[in-house]
Amino acid sequence: MATVVVALGGSLLRPEVEERHNWLQSMVEVIVASVESGSKVALVVGGGAPAREGIELAKPFIEDVSHLDRIGIAATRLNATIVREALSEGGLAVSRKIPESTGEAVLELEKCDVVVMGGTEPGHTTDAVAIRLAIQSEAEKCVIATNVARVYSQDPSQYPEAKSFDHLTLRELQEIVGPPEHAEAGTSQVVDPVGVGEAVEHGLPLDVLDGRDTQVIKMSLEGDDFEGTRVRD
């Protein structure tokens, strides 16, 4: 049975996103279809706005980045619980617990069709967790579902002339996101540089796409052509 890991950016669940209830229901339907086709699916959910707000509140009196990271991790586990309960209501055999490590998630995948988790420990984002889980579970690829259509040479919100890519090598993606080092807590890249570094090391394929459209995620999971960036070794 094939395994695929999906990193769901926390921004996809944020309150200001219109129709987020419909998005979550559609996401459940996508995962149900993937499981019915014979796949096991692991979802790693980011912290989004709750993580950023909590970190911003604490920043004036907490200097240790790892302590700020723990606030973000708590937010990811809240979001993961929301997704986990929605999937369970959808009739899926989903792990009852939110794993706190990728090793724990691998064990849960042996027993369940679907596992949902958030962050694990300070020093990296949920993208890196998803990539690490994909490597450890021998998944065929890791899908990075974010709030941009594909990978750009620069942040398109700040640089309208930024170039977009349909295809990249893993090393080219590393050049774009920067060296595999943890940035300041609460900041974000299209893909976590730490995770990209591990993908480079293990040759893990990545699909980077706009998760706001669940049908794009579905097409990636089914191995069809999709709007986004395919990143291969």
PyMOL commands that set and color helices and strands:
alter all, ss='L'
color gray80, all
select helices_A, chain A and resi 10-13+20-36+48-61+65-89+102-111+126-136+170-177+193-202+214-221
alter helices_A, ss='H'
color red, helices_A
select strands_A, chain A and resi 2-8+39-45+114-117+142-146+151-152+164-165+167-169+206-210+228-232
alter strands_A, ss='S'
color yellow, strands_A
deselect
rebuild
show_as cartoon
